Amino acid sequence: MVMKMMECSSRPQKKIIAHHMKTGPRKTRPWNIRCKPTVYPLLIPLPRDWTLISHDDDNVDVVDKG
């Protein structure tokens, strides 16, 4: 019979959320705790002759309207 020995890591890796909570910037000051995320204005709509193409579409033909 072969006995396997378990070894514990001397520096265990934190789980993702625990690492994020531990290493993120601290908000300790009252003015900083009350800070909300920045709200940016909405983007203007694209002109009618422009077409939005995502990088996922490989089979899209681009036509020059000039």
ChimeraX attribute file (.defattr): number of C-alpha atoms within 10 A of each C-alpha:
attribute: neighborCount
match mode: 1-to-1
recipient: residues
	/A:1	3
	/A:2	4
	/A:3	5
	/A:4	6
	/A:5	6
	/A:6	6
	/A:7	6
	/A:8	7
	/A:9	7
	/A:10	6
	/A:11	6
	/A:12	7
	/A:13	9
	/A:14	10
	/A:15	8
	/A:16	9
	/A:17	9
	/A:18	10
	/A:19	11
	/A:20	11
	/A:21	10
	/A:22	11
	/A:23	9
	/A:24	8
	/A:25	8
	/A:26	10
	/A:27	11
	/A:28	8
	/A:29	8
	/A:30	8
	/A:31	8
	/A:32	10
	/A:33	10
	/A:34	9
	/A:35	9
	/A:36	7
	/A:37	6
	/A:38	6
	/A:39	6
	/A:40	6
	/A:41	6
	/A:42	6
	/A:43	6
	/A:44	6
	/A:45	6
	/A:46	9
	/A:47	7
	/A:48	6
	/A:49	6
	/A:50	8
	/A:51	9
	/A:52	6
	/A:53	10
	/A:54	8
	/A:55	7
	/A:56	7
	/A:57	8
	/A:58	8
	/A:59	6
	/A:60	10
	/A:61	7
	/A:62	8
	/A:63	6
	/A:64	5
	/A:65	6
	/A:66	3
